[in-house]
Amino acid sequence: MTGHQWLAFTTNLGSVILLVGMVWWLTPLYGITGAALGLALATSLANLVRLVLVRRVIGVNPMSVPMVKSLAAGVVSAVVAWGMTRILGISGKEGLHFLLPVLAAVSVLVLAVYVGVIRLLGLEESDREAARVVRKRLRGR
């Protein structure tokens, strides 16, 4: 939309190449955990590159207080998720009959940590409005 389609295309292409390479490299070493780690690392790096490009090419600072709060909550949640996998001894090579219930429970914990950190840092008005809409829709059903 800003006349930089070629730059967006090359960024996306590099992201896909990085993703395939990371998943190809990490999956044999760490199983499904390696695939997830490859996806997370490739996505994080691609988003960081896009953040820098938006700042340098368009001249817009995309960082805001709500974004930093979300980033902080994501980092804390990721550390909790990593810690839980270490505590539970999950390597990613276990069978799905074991992994699915454990990962579901860990996911609920991580989501609770994320929401808790966001609430601790303070909700923005747009977050409050979104929560009101979700509550209203859930009550209506």
C-alpha positions in Angstrom: 0.0 0.0 0.0 2.9 2.4 0.5 4.6 1.6 -2.9 7.1 -0.8 -1.4 5.7 -4.1 -2.6 9.0 -5.4 -3.8 10.5 -4.9 -0.4 7.5 -6.6 1.3 7.9 -9.5 -1.2 11.6 -10.0 -0.6 11.0 -9.8 3.2 8.3 -12.4 3.0 10.4 -14.6 0.7 13.4 -14.4 3.1 11.1 -15.2 6.0 9.8 -18.4 4.3 13.3 -19.5 3.4 14.5 -18.9 7.0 11.4 -20.7 8.3 12.0 -23.8 6.1 15.7 -23.9 7.0 15.2 -23.5 10.7 12.4 -26.2 10.8 14.5 -28.5 8.6 17.5 -28.1 10.9 15.7 -28.1 14.3 13.0 -30.8 13.8 15.4 -33.8 13.6 17.2 -32.6 16.6 14.3 -31.7 18.9 11.1 -33.2 17.3 8.0 -31.2 17.4 9.6 -28.8 19.9 12.3 -28.0 17.3 9.6 -27.3 14.7 7.8 -25.0 17.0 11.1 -23.3 18.0 12.1 -22.9 14.3 8.7 -21.3 13.6 8.9 -19.0 16.6 12.5 -17.9 15.8 11.8 -17.3 12.1 8.6 -15.4 12.8 10.3 -13.3 15.5 13.2 -12.4 13.2 10.9 -11.6 10.3 8.8 -9.3 12.4 11.9 -7.6 13.8 13.1 -7.0 10.2 9.7 -5.6 9.3 9.7 -3.3 12.3 13.1 -1.9 11.3 12.0 -1.5 7.7 8.8 0.4 8.6 10.9 2.7 10.7 13.6 3.3 8.2 11.7 3.2 4.9 8.4 4.8 5.8 9.6 6.8 8.7 6.9 5.7 11.1 7.7 4.5 14.6 5.4 1.4 15.0 6.4 0.9 18.7 3.8 2.0 21.2 3.1 1.5 24.9 0.4 -1.2 24.2 2.8 -3.0 21.9 5.6 -3.0 24.5 3.2 -4.3 27.1 2.1 -7.1 24.8 5.8 -7.9 24.0 6.6 -8.0 27.7 3.7 -10.3 28.5 4.8 -12.5 25.6 8.3 -12.8 26.8 7.2 -13.6 30.4 4.8 -16.2 29.0 7.5 -17.7 26.8 9.8 -18.0 29.7 7.1 -19.7 31.8 6.4 -22.1 28.9 10.0 -23.0 28.5 10.4 -23.5 32.2 7.4 -25.8 32.3 8.8 -27.9 29.5 12.1 -28.2 31.5 10.3 -29.0 34.7 8.1 -31.6 33.0 11.0 -33.0 31.0 9.3 -32.6 27.7 11.6 -33.1 24.8 9.1 -33.1 21.9 9.8 -36.7 21.0 7.1 -38.1 23.2 4.0 -39.5 21.6 0.9 -37.4 21.0 -1.1 -39.4 23.6 1.3 -37.9 26.2 2.0 -34.5 24.6 -1.5 -33.3 23.8 -3.0 -33.2 27.4 0.3 -31.9 28.9 0.6 -29.2 26.3 -3.0 -28.2 26.7 -2.5 -27.8 30.4 0.7 -25.8 29.9 -1.1 -23.7 27.3 -3.8 -22.8 29.8 -1.1 -21.8 32.3 0.8 -19.7 29.7 -2.4 -17.9 28.7 -3.2 -17.2 32.3 0.3 -15.7 32.8 0.0 -13.6 29.6 -3.4 -12.2 30.7 -2.0 -11.7 34.2 1.0 -9.7 33.0 -1.2 -7.6 30.7 -3.5 -6.8 33.6 -0.6 -6.0 35.9 0.8 -3.6 33.4 -2.6 -2.0 32.9 -5.2 -2.5 30.2 -5.6 0.1 27.5 -9.1 1.4 26.7 -9.2 -0.5 23.5 -8.4 -3.7 25.4 -11.2 -3.0 27.9 -13.6 -2.4 25.0 -12.6 -5.7 23.4 -13.1 -7.5 26.7 -16.5 -6.0 27.0 -17.5 -7.2 23.5 -16.2 -10.7 24.2 -18.0 -10.9 27.5 -21.2 -9.6 26.0 -21.1 -12.2 23.2 -20.3 -15.1 25.5 -23.2 -14.2 27.8 -25.6 -14.0 24.8 -24.9 -17.6 23.8 
